[in-house]
């Protein structure tokens, strides 16, 4: 489960479209996570700007856009210090709002999601082959399958057991010497491990190998 707390949350509803809600949280925020019954992880987010856009359809959330710019996040698993944020954008869309295919069949897509992170710095990566600065991390994907009736990890496993897959339309990483673009299909096996088939374009391979060797993470032999 998770919890979110802030001392100030500003909400705006557009008078000409009451199904569109815009939220702003300019003050520091506390976020608590408990993953798969593990220990409680507590994080502190101090953004320069944090805004969310919620669009409703028939009283249900149809689209969400989250935009966080500047500031820091620390605590939890970030033992080496605060992560300096450039910009984080998350977009999700309920695929039920998409048009029905020309053959009249309902799309197997549950929802679309896109994620983009730009200019993140974490001291814990300073001694790695890739370095502490992530210039860009982006992905666009579609989650296909049936909505689970369970929640949390149990719901993910139920979705998996019903044949759920992730269509990775595009993924991009620009981190130190590594430049990667990939696309493909992914799923989970019975041991909760990711499996799938991807095609990828990789640049900076030689520099990455040298960096791994220099960091002592790869034997020169």
C-alpha positions in Angstrom: 0.0 0.0 0.0 1.0 3.6 0.0 0.2 7.0 1.6 0.7 10.6 0.5 0.7 13.7 2.6 1.2 17.4 2.0 0.3 20.5 3.9 -1.2 22.1 0.8 -3.1 20.8 -2.1 -4.7 23.3 -4.6 -7.5 22.1 -6.8 -9.1 23.8 -9.8 -12.2 22.7 -11.8 -12.7 24.3 -15.2 -16.2 26.0 -15.3 -16.7 24.9 -18.9 -15.6 21.3 -18.2 -16.3 19.9 -14.7 -14.8 16.6 -15.8 -11.3 18.2 -15.9 -9.6 18.7 -12.5 -6.2 20.3 -12.1 -4.3 19.7 -8.8 -1.2 21.5 -7.6 1.0 20.5 -4.6 3.7 23.2 -4.2 4.8 22.3 -0.7 7.1 19.3 0.4 5.4 16.0 0.4 5.7 12.8 2.4 5.2 9.5 0.6 5.1 6.1 2.3 5.3 2.8 0.4 5.0 -0.8 1.5 5.8 -3.2 -1.3 4.7 -6.8 -1.2 4.4 -6.8 2.6 8.0 -5.5 3.1 9.2 -2.8 5.4 7.6 0.7 5.2 9.7 3.0 3.0 9.4 6.7 3.6 10.3 9.3 1.0 10.3 13.1 1.0 9.6 15.0 -2.2 10.4 18.7 -2.4 9.5 19.8 -5.9 9.8 23.3 -7.4 6.5 22.5 -9.3 4.2 19.6 -9.0 0.9 19.4 -11.0 -1.6 16.7 -11.9 -4.4 16.8 -14.5 -7.3 14.4 -14.0 -10.0 13.9 -16.7 -13.1 12.0 -15.8 -15.6 10.1 -18.0 -18.9 8.9 -16.6 -17.6 9.5 -13.1 -14.4 7.4 -13.5 -10.8 8.4 -14.1 -10.1 8.3 -17.9 -6.8 10.1 -18.1 -4.1 11.3 -15.7 -1.1 13.5 -16.4 1.5 14.1 -13.7 4.3 16.7 -14.1 7.0 17.3 -11.5 9.7 19.8 -12.3 12.9 20.6 -10.2 13.5 19.9 -6.6 14.7 16.7 -4.8 13.5 13.4 -3.4 15.2 11.6 -0.6 14.7 8.9 2.0 13.7 5.3 1.5 16.2 3.4 -0.7 18.2 6.5 -1.6 20.8 6.0 1.1 23.6 7.9 -0.7 21.8 11.2 -0.7 19.0 13.1 -2.4 18.0 12.7 -6.0 18.1 16.0 -7.9 15.1 16.2 -10.2 15.1 17.8 -13.6 11.6 16.8 -14.8 9.3 13.8 -14.5 6.2 13.3 -16.6 3.7 10.5 -16.4 0.7 10.1 -18.6 -1.9 7.3 -18.4 -5.1 6.8 -20.4 -7.9 4.3 -19.9 -8.0 2.5 -23.3 -11.8 2.0 -22.9 -12.1 5.6 -24.1 -10.3 4.7 -27.4 -12.4 4.1 -30.5 -13.6 0.6 -31.2 -11.6 -1.1 -34.0 -13.1 -1.1 -37.5 -14.1 -4.8 -37.1 -16.2 -4.0 -34.1 -13.9 -5.8 -31.7 -12.9 -4.3 -28.4 -9.2 -3.6 -28.1 -7.3 -5.9 -25.6 -5.5 -2.8 -24.2 -6.4 -1.9 -20.6 -4.5 1.4 -20.5 -1.7 3.3 -22.2 1.1 4.7 -20.2 4.1 6.9 -21.0 6.9 8.0 -18.7 9.6 10.5 -19.3 12.5 11.5 -16.9 15.0 14.1 -17.8 18.2 15.3 -16.0 18.2 13.3 -12.8 21.3 13.1 -10.6 21.8 10.6 -7.8 25.1 10.5 -5.8 24.7 6.7 -5.3 25.5 6.2 -9.0 28.6 8.4 -9.0 31.0 5.4 -8.9 29.1 3.4 -11.5 30.2 3.0 -15.1 27.2 5.1 -16.2 27.7 7.9 -13.8 25.3 9.8 -11.5 23.6 11.8 -14.3 20.7 10.4 -16.2 20.0 12.6 -19.2 16.8 10.9 -20.4 14.7 7.8 -19.6 11.5 7.5 -21.6 9.0 4.7 -22.4 5.6 4.4 -24.1 3.6 1.2 -23.5 0.2 -0.5 -23.6 -1.0 -2.9 -20.9 -3.1 -5.7 -22.4 -5.2 -8.3 -20.7 -8.1 -8.4 -18.3 -8.7 -6.2 -15.3 -7.8 -8.2 -12.1 -10.3 -8.3 -9.2 -7.4 -8.5 -6.7 -5.2 -5.5 -5.6 -1.5 -5.1 -5.3 0.9 -7.9 -6.1 -2.0 -10.4 -6.0 -3.7 -8.4 -8.7 -0.5 -8.3 -10.9 -0.2 -12.1 -10.6 -3.9 -12.5 -11.5 -3.4 -10.3 -14.6 -0.4 -12.3 -15.5 -2.1 -15.7 -15.1 -4.9 -14.4 -17.4 -2.4 -13.8 -20.1 -1.6 -10.2 -19.5 1.3 -8.7 -21.5 3.0 -5.3 -21.8 3.5 -4.0 -25.3 6.6 -1.8 -25.1 6.1 0.5 -28.0 9.2 2.5 -27.4 11.9 2.8 -24.7 14.9 5.2 -24.7 17.8 5.5 -22.3 20.5 8.2 -22.4 22.7 7.6 -19.4 26.4 8.3 -19.5 28.0 6.4 -22.4 24.8 4.3 -22.8 22.4 5.2 -25.6 19.6 2.6 -26.0 16.4 2.4 -27.9 14.2 -0.7 -27.7 10.7 -2.0 -28.4 8.9 -5.4 -28.0 6.6 -7.5 -25.9 7.1 -8.4 -22.2 5.3 -10.5 -19.7 5.9 -12.3 -16.3 6.6 -15.9 -15.7 5.4 -18.0 -12.8 8.4 -16.9 -10.7 7.5 -13.2 -11.2 10.4 -12.7 -13.6 10.2 -10.5 -16.7 10.3 -12.4 -19.9 9.8 -11.2 -23.5 11.2 -10.4 -26.9 12.8 -7.0 -27.6 14.6 -5.4 -30.5 17.2 -2.8 -29.5 19.7 -0.3 -30.9 22.6 0.2 -28.6 25.3 2.9 -28.8 28.2 3.6 -26.6 28.9 -0.1 -26.1 32.7 0.2 -26.1 32.7 3.2 -23.7 30.3 1.2 -21.4 32.6 -1.8 -21.3 35.6 0.4 -20.5 33.6 2.2 -17.8 32.6 -1.1 -16.2 36.2 -2.3 -16.2 37.4 1.0 -14.7 34.7 0.8 -12.0 35.8 -2.8 -11.2 32.4 -4.1 -12.2 33.8 -6.2 -15.1 36.9 -8.3 -15.3 39.3 -7.1 -18.1 39.9 -10.7 -19.1 
